[in-house]
Amino acid sequence: MYSIVLGYVGLAGMVLFCKNSGLWRLSQMVGLLLVIPVLKLLGLNAFISGVSNSLTSGVMSVALVGLSAWLLPLMLIASQRHVAGERYIYQRIFIFCQIVLTGALIVAFLASDLLLFYIAFEVTLLPTLMLITRWGAQKERYQAGTYFMFYTMTGSLPLLVCLIGQYHACGTLCLDMEFHTHKDSDYILNIWWIGCIMAFLIKLPLYGSHLWLPKAHVEAPIAGSMVLAGVLLKLGGYGMMRISQMWCASGLMSSEVILALALWGAIGMGAICLRQTDMKSLIAYSSVGHMALVAGGVLTGTVWGYMGAMTLMIAHGIVSSCLFCLANCWYERSGTRNLIGTRGGELMFPLLSLIWLLTSLMNLALPPSINLFGELVAMVAIYAWAPTTILFMALGGVLAAGYSLYLYGMSQWGSTISGYKNISFLTNREYILMLMHLAPGLYLIPNMKMVF
């Protein structure tokens, strides 16, 4: 595990000092090579906990570490055209931010101490803020960066206070501790529990604290959108899992309120997605709906809930990142993300339209995609916890199918606008990028036991 962290430190150093001519090729190739030790960790140490005093390898962490490592070279491949016209010093900073962000995410997933986890959690803020505010497409990126920083810092301060209080009470911040609670606990304990998970609920995000997410997605460059949807949201889900294991808090009254708010958010976000006209905004709002089932599965406190949440996080990280790449391919050629202006895509790019279809079907959890397994397992856990939730989950599933088909139909069917007939062809780099997204999702379908 230390070799993985040192590998990303070495990659960051090489980016700062390598020649300009081989900057992108070197970073992409080394990023792909660093996936190998991560896969070795996934195969050999998936059930080893407490490897060292600072880093650990557990069932939940290694899968998300693999997702983070896999998305880094994909972010570099997708961003090459976006910053191709800038000076090399800014290209180096752009790549350096992505590497630092990925390294901080890996440290956060492997941390065995809450203080180290909190530090890595906060380190992800600055690189993401730089990607949004410096390389965003429109002037609203400064407002999006302000929203992102304000929400994240507001949720992080109660978490820091709770960590300090836990250290004074117990003398340790080890993630393997357990605090047994029950539903009749007093309101102070409920408030303390909400303070511990507020930062993760905002990062997830929970309905009501999600306003920063659509703004950040719409204004961020393609690399920022990929890492936000692919990994940063999963950092919130992972933090909820680890804190929930410590507190055994499935019976707390506040957990019921949070789960009810998450299920209501799945319905509300599904309805909002059906009236969106911007592709990136629709994909961003859909992430809030999918993460609602993750929050519900975690708060049940059951093995099935954790399995469903983890599977859904992995599946959503792959599919949503691919959807943002597909939207970016059209935006780089037409200069618009409006769904009405993107119709007729299947006439110009038939192979890309096929990838759109596969990704949209995976997004609506069509069998036998891995998304279906994650959603079904999480739904079973939530239904066993409270049978009345089946109505909300059923309506949320119908709305998810509706906006996924709406996204595909509006962007691919119909006649092509005359002004878009002379746009450039897709490059091999972009086709490789899409296939590298689809390959893990398709590979995991017959190998579900790797996730479970």
N, C-alpha and C positions, 0 to 999 in steps of 0.2 A: 504493500500500500504506500509506503514511503517512496518507492521507486516511481509510482504513478504521479505523485505530487511533484517530485523532483523533475520528472519528465516534462511537466507543463511549465515549471520554472525555467528549464533549459530551453524550451520552445519559445518562451517569451524573450529570453536573452538573445536567441538566434534571430528573431524578428527585428530586434533593435539594431543588430550589427551586421546582418547579411547584406549582400549586394542587391542593388535595386532590381536588376534584371530577373533574379530568381526569387523575389520576395513572395509572390503568391504561390508559385509552384512548391517552394520549400515548405511554407506553412501548411499547405493542404496535404502534402505527402507525409510530413511528420505528424500532423494531426491524425491521419489514418493509421499510421504505425502505432500511435499511443493507444489505439483501441485494443491492440493485441494483449497488453498486460491487464487491461480491464476485463477482457473476455476470459483470461486465465483466472483472474480473481472470481469471476462469476461462476466458472466451472469447478474450482477447487475449494474456495473458502466461503461458499454461500451459506454454510451453516456453522461457521466459526464466529464466536462472539468474544469480545474482550481480548483482541490480539495484542493490543498495547494499551498504555495508560491514556493516550490521546486519540488514537484512531481505532476503529473497530470495523468488522465486516459482518454484517447481519443479512438476514433474508430480505429485509425491506430496502436496505441501502444499496446493495450491489446492483440491483436492477436499475435503479435510478442513476447510479454512477455510469453504468453502461449506456443509458440513454443520453446522458450529458456528453460523454466522450464521443458518441456516434454523431451527435448533432453539430459538434464543433467544426469538423471538416466540411459538413454540408453548409453551414453558415458561411464559411470562407468561399466555397464554390458559388453560392448564390449571390454573394456581395461583390464579386469581382468586377462586374460591369457597373455597379452602382457608384463605385468610387474610382473608376478607371481614369477619369479626367482630372483628378486632384493631384497635388504634389505628393511626392513619395513620402515626405515626412508625415503627412496626414494619413496616408495609407498605412504606414507603420503604426501610428497611434490607433487607427481603426482596428487593425488586426490584434494589436496588443490588448485593447479593451476586451475583445472577444475571448482571448486566451485567459486573461485575468478573471473574467466572469466565469468561465468554465472551471478554472482551477478552484475558485472560491466555492462554487456549487459542489464540486467533488469533495472538498474538505468538509463542507457542511453535512453532506450525506454520510461521510465516514467518521464524523466526530463522535466520540464516546463521552464527552464532557459537555455539559450545557453551556459553559462559558465559551468554549471553542466554537460550538455550534452557533451561538449568538454572534460572535465576532465574524465568522464566515457569512452568516445571514446578513449582516450589515454591510460587509465588504461588497456584496453583489449590488448594492444601491448605486455606488458611484459609476462603475462602468456602464450600467444600464442607463443611468441619467445622461451620461456623455453620448451614448449611441442615439438617444432620443433627441436631445437638444442640439447636437452638432450636425448629425447626418440625417435628420428628419427632412421631409419633403416640403413642408409648408411652415408659415410663420406661427401657426397654432402649436407647434412643437414645444415652444417655451411654456405655454399653458399646460400642455400635457405633462411636461417634466415637473412642473410645480405640483400638479395633482399627484403624480406618482410619488414624489418625495414627501409631500405633506401627509398622505395616507400612510405611507410606510413608516415614517418617523412617529406619527401619532400612535400607531399600533405597537411599535417597538419599545416605547418608553414604559408602558405598563408591564411588558414582559421583562424588562431589565429590573424593575422594582421587585417583581415577583421572584426573580432569580436571586437577588440580594437577600430577600426575606427567607428564601429556602436555604441559602447557605448559612445564614445566622441560626436558623432553626435546626438544621441537620448536620451542618459542618461539611457538606459535600454537595457537588452538583453532578454526580454520576447519573447517567441516563437509565441505569438498571434499577434504580430505586422504585418503590411502590408506596403510594399513599391510599389506603383503603377508605372509600367514602360510601355513603348511602343516600337515598332520596330524602331522608328526614334531616339531612345536614342543614345547619343554619345558613342564613343568607350571606354571611361573611365568607363562608367557604365557597359558595356559588360565585360571589364576586371575584374571589381569588382565582378560581378556575377560569373565569372569563378573561381576567387579566393575563393569565398564562397563554391563552390561545388567541387573543385578539389579533396579534401580529400575523398569525397564520391564517385566520379567517379573512383578513384584509388581503393577504397575498394569494389566497385560494382562487377567487375571492367569493365571499358570502354575499348574497343578495342584500343590498343596502349599503355595502361598503365596496361596491364594484365600479363606481363612477370613474375611477382612474383608469380602468382597464381598456374600455373602448377608445378613449382619447390617446392612451399610450400606444395601442396597436395601430391606430389609423395614422398617427404622426411618425412612428418609428420607421427606420429603414427595414429592409427585409430581414437582416440579421437580428435586429431587435425584436421584430415580431416572432421570428422563429424561436428565439431563446425565451421570450416571455410565455408564449403558448406551450412550447415544448418542455421547458424545465422549470422556469421560475414559479409557475402555478403549482407544480408538483412539490416544490420546496415547502409551500404552505401545507399541502396534504401530508407530506412526510413529517413536518413538525407537529401537526395534529396527532398523527399516529404515535409518535414517541412520547408526547406529553400525556396523551390519553392512556397509554400503557402505564405511565408512572402514577397517574391519579386513579385509575380504575373508575373513571367518572361517568360511565354509561348510565348510572342511576341518578345523577344529579338533575335537579329540576331545570337548571339552565341548559342542559344538553337537549332536553325536550324542546325548549324554545328555539334553540339554534337549528335543530333538525327541521322543525316546522317552517322556519324562515327559509331554509335551504330548499325545501320542496316547493314552497310557494314561489321562490325565485326561479326554479326550473320552468314553471308554467309561465311566469311573467316574462322571462327572457325568450321563451319560445314564441310568445305572441309578439314581442318586440322585433324578433328576427324576421317575422313575416312581413313587416312593413319597412325594412331597410332597403336602401337603394345603393349603398356603398358595399362592395364585396368584403373589404377588410373589416368594416364595422359589423357586418353580419357574422363573419367568422369569429370575431372577438366576443360578441354577445352570446354566441352559441357555446363558447367555452365556459361561461358562467353557468349555463344550464347543465352541462356535463359534469362540472365540478360539484354540483349540488348532490349528486349521487355519491361522489367521493366523500363529502362531508357526512352524509347520512350513514354510509357504510362504516366510517370510522367511529361515529358517535354511538353506534349500537354496541360496540365493545366486544363483538363476537369474532370468531375466526373467519366465518364466511364474510362478514362485513369487511374485514381487513383484506381478505383475498380479492373480493370484488373491487375494493377501492384501489388496490395496487395494480390489478389488471387493467382497470379503466384508465388509470394515470398513464401507464405505459402506452396503451392504445391511443389515447387522446394526444399524447405527446408526438407520436408519429404522424397521425392523420391531420391534426391541426397545422403542424409545421408544413406538411405537404400542400395543404390548402392555401396557405399564405404564399408558398413558392409559386403555385399555379396562378394566383391572383397577380403576383409580381411579374410573371412572364408577360401577361397582357399589358400591365401598366407600363412596363419599360418600352413597349412598342406603340401604344396608343396614347399614353399620357393621361388616361382616365381609368377610374375604378367603378364608374357608374354601371349598374347592371343593364340599364337600357342601352347604353352605348357599347356593350360587349357582346350583344347577341350575334348569333351566326358563327360562333367559334368553331363548331364542328366542320364547317365548310372550308375554313382556312387551315386549321390544324387538326386533322382527323385523329392522329395518334394522341395528341394532347387531350382531345375530347374524351378518348377512351380512359386516360388517366384521371380526368375529371370525374367520369362516371364511377370508376372503381373507388376513388377517394370519397365521393359523396355517399356511395352505398355503405362504405365502412363507417362514415360519420353518422349515418342513421341506424347503425348496428344491425345491418342485414346479415343473416346467417350465411356462411359460417365464420364471419369475421371475429377477431379477438375482442372488438368492442361489444359484441353481443354477449360473450361470456362474462365480461366484466360487469355489464349492466344487469344481467340476469342474477348473478351471484349477489351483487349489492342490493338489488330489489328484494330478493328472498330474505336477506338479513334484515332489511328495514321492515318488511311485511311481518316477519316473526316478532319483531320488537313492538310494532303497532299495526294491526291489520287494517285500520282505516286509511293508512297511507297509500294503499293500493290505488285508490282513485286518483290521487295527485300524480303518482308515478305513471299511471296509464295515460293520463292526459298529457303529461310531459313527454312521454314517448311518441305520442301521435304528433305533437307539435314539432318534435325533433325531426321526424320523418318528413313533415310538411316543409320546414324551412330548408332541409337538405335537398329535397327535390326542387324546391323553388330556386335555390342557388344554381343548381345544375341547369335547369330549364331556361332560366333567364339569361344565363351566360353562354349557352351553347346552341339553343334552338333559334329559329327565325332567320330572316334575311340579313345579310351583312350591310352595314352602312358603307356608302360609296367611298367615303374618305379613308377607310381602313383597308382598301384592296391592295395597296402597295407597301404594306409593312414588311419588315424583314422576317426571314425564316428563323425557326428555332435552331439553336446550335447544339452540337453534341454535348457540350457542358451542361446545358439545361436538361437534356434527356437523361444524362447520367444522374443529375441531381434528383429527378423525379423517381428514377428506378431505385436509387439508394434509399429513398423514403419508403417505397412500396415493398422492397425486399424484406425488411424485418417484419412488417405487418403480415405479409403472406407466409413467411417462414414460421411465425409463431402459431399459425392456425393449426397445423398438425402436431405442434410441439408445445401444447398448452402447459404441460407439467413443468416446463422451464420457468414459467411465470408463477404457477401455484406453489 
